[in-house]
Amino acid sequence: MASDAKGFSKKDPVVCRGLGKTWAAGTSRAHEALKGIDLDVKPGEFVVLLGPSGCGKSTLLYLIAGLEDVTTGELNHFGEPVTGPSPDRSLIFQETSLFPWLTVWENVAFGLSIRGASHAERKEAAVQALREVGLTAAMNKRPDELSGGMRQRVAVARALAMRPKVLLMDEPFAALDVQTRQKMQDFLLDVWRDSGATVLFVTHHIDEAVALSDRVVVFTSRPGRIKTIVTNDLPRPRDPFAPESEAMRRHLTAQLRDEVDRAFAEQESFGA
């Protein structure tokens, strides 16, 4: 496996070395969001980013997506620096951001239209992506005719239509009720296995991290650093009530407790 002089694989979809991000750098409003992030993500891996609010988890996704520039350090995608957005890296937000005036299949194919694909190519890709998420019957509906869970499935289909190598997911199920969220987690695992994509998934929910991850990256309070990386080798499908799942929840809770306290203290002092 090819590696560079710093010892990371050029076959890895995401590699961070000393990565940092400062918002409004060089101004009186500057604040450091991320500092010294070293992370290697392997092909096909499901990595969950877990940490207190404001620790830079979402910022890291925006950097990997190429929507924001790195302030310090290196960020590589298969050995090449990330310098901007790419169809190889699709970002799914908490809000689905579907266009209400377009049908479901037109929303799914929107990125392909920007790339200049023909109508036939767009529709074929949309149908295939909707088949993967179990929504072909809804392809001619409008977003406002769908439930919250179905709209999120459309957002996933829109990302899959681009055939990305990396799916970046920023708390995509946070607005859903508990039962729908669990169904969406099972659905996402099926899509992940079938697509072969690498997933980086931001969440505040420890239960969600245990249910989904191959590894959990635990962040410190701001500026976000990696506190620890916990390997999750529990067999799938996972029983949330198994003693091993409970043990992992307890371990992650203990890792987060001090960081959440520090984040709250910082927020209180900011408002004082």
N, C-alpha and C positions, 0 to 999 in steps of 0.2 A: 504494500500500500504506500503510495507516494506521500512523502512528508517534506515540509520545508525545514529550514535551519532551526526554527523554533520548536520543531517537534510535533506540529499538528498535521493531521491528515488532510490532503487536498480533496479527499472524497467526502469530507464531512460537510453537511449543508450549512451549518452555522458554527463559526469559531470566533470567540471574543478573546482578545488579549489586552489586559490593562484598560479596558473600555471605560470611558467616562463621558458624562453629558452634563453640561451646565447651561441652564436656560438663561437667556438674556445676558450671555457672557459679555464682560467688559462694560456693564452698565451698573447703576446703583441698585437695580432690581435683580441682579444675578443671584441665582441659587443653584447649588449642586444637586442634581437629581440622582446620578449614578457615579460610582467611583470604583476603579480597579476591578472591573468585572472580567474574570477568566472563566470561560465556559466553552466546552466542546459538545456539540449535539450530533449524534450519529444518525445515519440514514434510517428512516423508518421508526425512529424513537418517538415516544410520547412523553414530553417533558412538561411538568406543571411548575409555574412560577407562583410562589406563595409568600405573602408578606403583608405587613400592615399597610393601611392606606397611605398614599404619598411616598412610598418607598422606591418608586421608579420602575415597577413591573411593566406597566403599560408603555412607559418611555422606551424600555428595551425592545418591545415589539415594534414600536414606530421606527426605531433605528434599524432593526433587522429588515423591516419592510422597505427601507430606503426613503421614508417620508420625512425623516429628520437627519441632520448631519451629526456624526460623532464629534465630540469636542477633543477627547484624548484617546489614545490607544488605537487598536485595530479591530476591524470587523470584516470577516471574510465569509463568502458563500462559495463553497466548492473551490477554495483556494484563490478566489478573486475578490478584491475589495468591493464592498457594497457602496455604490456611489449614487444610487437612486432606485426608484421602484422597478420591479421586474415581474412579469407574469409567473416566474418560478416561485414567487413568494406572495401569497395572498393573505390579506388581513381581514378578519371578520370581527366587527365591532359588537358591543353590547346592544346598540340600536341597529336594527337591520338595514336602515337607509334604503329601502326599496322605493322605486319611483311609483307613486300611486296611479299615474296615468298609463303605465305600461302593464301588459299582462304578465303573468308569472313567467312564461317562457321568454318574453322579451326582456324582463329583468335579468333572468339568468344569462342571457346572451349578450347583455349590454357591453361587457368588456371586449367580447369578440367583435362587436360592431365598431368599436374604437380602433381595433386592429385592422379593420377593412375586410373582414370576412364577409362572404356573400350571404344572402338571406337563407339559402339552402344550407350552407355550412353552419350558420348560427342556429338554425332550428334543429338540425341534426345533433349538434353538440348539446343544446339545451335539453332535448328529449332524453339523451343519454344521461346527462347529469341529474335530471329530475327522476329518471328511473332509479338511479343509485340512491336517491333519498326517499323513494316511494311516493312521489307526487305527480306522476304523469297525468293522473286524472284531473289535476288542478291547473294544468298548463295554461288554459285560456281564461282563468279567473284573474281578478284584480287582487292586490295585496289586502285591501280592506275586507275582502270576503274570507280571509283565512284567520285561523287562531294564531296566538303568539308563537306556539311551538311550530306550527306550519310555516310561519314567516321566517323563523330561524332556519328551518330546513331549506327554504328557498335561498336564504343567504349562503348556506353551505353549498348548495347546488351551483350558485353563481361563482363561488370560488373554485369548485371542482371543474366547471366548464373550461377554466383556463389551464387545467392540468398542471397545477403547481407541484413543485417538489416539497415546499414548506407551507403548512397552514398555520397562520398566526391567529390566535383566538383570544380576544380581550373580553373576558367575563361574558361570554355569549348567552349564558343561561340565567344570568343574575335576576332578570325581571320576571322569570317564570315561577309558577307555584311549585311546591316541593315535588308533587307527583309528576308533573310535566317535565321538570328538570331531570328526574331520574330516568324517565323514558328517553329524553334527549341524550343523556349520557350513554345509554345503551346503544342508541342509534349512532352516535358519533363514533363509538368504538367499532361498530360494524363498518362504517364508512372508512375509518382509518385503516382497518385491516385490508379492506378491498382495494383502496387507492394506493397503498404503499407510501403515502406521504409522511413526512416528518411533521409532528405537531408540537407547537409551543403554546401552552394554554394558561392564561392568567386567571386566577380565582382567589377569593377570600375565604372560600369554604374548605375546611380541612376534610370533611367527608368527601367532597368532590375530588380533592387531590388524591385521597386514598383510592377512590373508585377508578380513576382514570390513568394514573401515572405509571410510567416505567421508572422515572426519577422525579423527585420533588426538589426544586431549588428554593431554599428558604432565604429570604432577604432580610437584612437589617432595616431598622428605621433610617430615614433620610440623613445623609446621602446613602442610597441603596448600595450595599455591598452583599456579596454572597456569604451568608453566615455558615451554611452547611448544605450539602447535597445528600439527600436520603434516597437510597435505592429501594424501589418497591418491587419485590419479586413475588408478591402474593399471586397465586394462580388465578387465571381468569376462566370462567366468570367468577367475580369476587362476591363473597358473602359479607355484607356490611356488618353482620352481627357475630361473625367469627371472632374468636379471641385474638387472632393475629391482626385482624383489621382494627380492633379496639386498641391493641398495643401500639400500632402505628399512629392512630389518632392521638393517643396520649403522648407519644414521643414528639409528634409535630406540634402539639399544643404547648408542650414544655419548651420547645425551641422558639416558639413565637411569643411566649408570654412577656418576656422582658422587652422585646422589640415593640410590641403593641403598647406597653406602658410608656416607653420612651416617645413613641409617636404621639400618644395622647398628651403627654407633658409638653412636647414641642408645640402642638396645636393650641394648648391652653395659654402658653406664654406668648404665642403669636397674636392671640386675640386680646391680651391684657392691655 
